[in-house]
Amino acid sequence: MTIWAACSRGWTRGAHTKMIFGGRWKYIRCEGFDLILFNLETGPDELVDLGTSDTTLHPETRTRM
């Protein structure tokens, strides 16, 4: 069986994907793609990906999660 993973930047075959929910934050790691980070307080629809943002809080949050 082939497993396909959907990430915000497309589809990949056989990718290992993890999602972590931490109240305000949703963090997704999808093998072969950039990290994905959503602030669910300011963007509950998950339309703004902060995964590569350099804003002070975002790298710190990615590291913690």
C-alpha angles and dihedrals in degrees: 000000000000117000118208122195123207115215129173090262099048143287128311131187119242095355119163108229131190129184124195122191117199107173101263095024137059115193124190127188114191117180111248095018137085116270115270123217128178128189101215093192095060097027113027091166090063094231098132114068111205094178095114098029117130094202107132097252098046102063089045091052093047090051093048093049 
